[in-house]
Amino acid sequence: MSIERFVKVGDDPFITITGGVDTAELLNMSGEVKEHHIAIRFKDGAGADVVPTAGTVRFQASQFRDPYYDEVQDGFFNAIDVNDSSRVRPTVGGPVRAFKVTLDSVVGATTAIVKITSF
């Protein structure tokens, strides 16, 4: 059985993209599951899926409730490569208590959605 969680800003699962540095966190994860698959989608103002034309994506995770973030393997990439089939999708093995996404200088999208599917 899987557990799906969304990285949010407050109660909103849509991360607003400003074109600067945008971050969002998922805190208080249980730490009970050991495998986490991370997915991201970018949207335009009308809600359609888009591929950004610039910027980077960075995923980080922590095993501590008071987050001390480590890099996620394959969790840093150019936003333009979001749908590239050759891009290795980021996963985390082991317990996770907190998760963070940083979008830096992303252009060509107005929001992002980050989903973590855990097993």
C-alpha positions in Angstrom: 0.0 0.0 0.0 1.3 3.5 -0.9 0.9 6.8 0.9 0.7 10.0 -1.2 1.7 13.3 0.2 2.0 16.7 -1.4 4.6 19.4 -0.5 2.6 22.5 0.4 2.9 26.1 1.2 0.4 26.4 4.1 -2.6 24.3 3.0 -2.1 24.9 -0.7 -0.5 22.0 -2.8 0.3 24.5 -5.5 3.7 26.2 -5.1 3.6 29.7 -6.6 6.5 30.4 -8.9 7.9 33.9 -8.7 11.0 33.5 -10.9 13.2 33.9 -7.9 14.0 31.3 -5.2 10.8 29.5 -4.2 10.7 26.9 -1.4 8.1 24.6 0.1 8.4 22.0 2.8 6.5 18.9 4.0 7.1 18.5 7.7 6.1 15.9 10.3 6.3 12.8 8.1 6.0 9.6 10.1 9.3 8.1 9.2 7.6 4.7 9.2 8.0 3.9 5.5 11.3 3.2 3.8 10.9 4.1 0.1 9.9 7.5 -1.3 9.4 8.4 -5.0 9.3 12.1 -5.9 7.4 13.6 -8.8 6.9 17.2 -9.9 4.6 18.8 -12.4 4.6 22.4 -13.6 1.4 24.3 -14.5 0.5 27.5 -16.3 -2.1 30.0 -15.2 -4.9 28.0 -16.9 -3.9 24.8 -15.0 -2.4 23.1 -18.1 0.9 21.1 -17.8 3.9 23.0 -19.1 7.6 22.5 -19.3 9.6 25.5 -17.9 12.1 27.2 -20.2 14.7 27.9 -17.5 15.5 27.4 -13.8 16.5 24.5 -11.5 14.8 22.0 -9.2 16.3 20.8 -5.9 14.9 18.1 -3.6 16.2 17.6 -0.1 15.1 15.3 2.7 15.7 14.9 6.4 15.5 12.0 8.9 15.1 14.5 11.7 11.8 16.2 12.8 13.8 19.4 13.3 15.0 19.3 9.7 18.6 19.0 8.8 18.4 18.6 5.1 20.5 16.2 2.9 20.6 16.2 -0.8 18.3 13.6 -2.5 20.1 11.5 -5.1 19.2 12.6 -8.6 17.2 15.4 -6.9 18.9 18.4 -8.6 18.1 19.0 -12.3 17.2 21.7 -14.8 13.5 22.4 -14.8 13.4 22.2 -18.6 14.3 18.5 -18.2 11.3 17.7 -16.1 9.7 15.3 -18.7 13.0 14.1 -20.1 12.7 10.3 -20.3 16.4 9.8 -19.8 16.4 11.8 -16.4 16.7 9.4 -13.5 13.7 10.1 -11.2 14.7 10.9 -7.6 14.0 8.4 -4.8 14.9 8.2 -1.2 15.5 5.0 0.7 15.1 5.0 4.4 12.9 6.9 6.9 12.1 10.5 6.0 10.6 13.0 8.6 10.8 16.2 6.4 11.1 17.1 2.7 12.0 20.4 1.0 11.8 21.6 -2.6 13.6 24.6 -3.9 12.7 26.1 -7.3 15.4 28.6 -8.4 14.8 31.0 -11.3 12.1 28.9 -12.9 10.5 30.6 -16.0 7.6 29.5 -18.1 5.3 28.1 -15.4 3.2 29.8 -12.7 2.9 26.9 -10.2 4.4 23.5 -9.4 3.0 20.4 -7.6 5.3 18.0 -5.8 4.1 14.6 -4.8 5.9 12.1 -2.7 4.6 8.5 -3.0 5.9 6.3 -0.1 5.9 2.6 0.4 
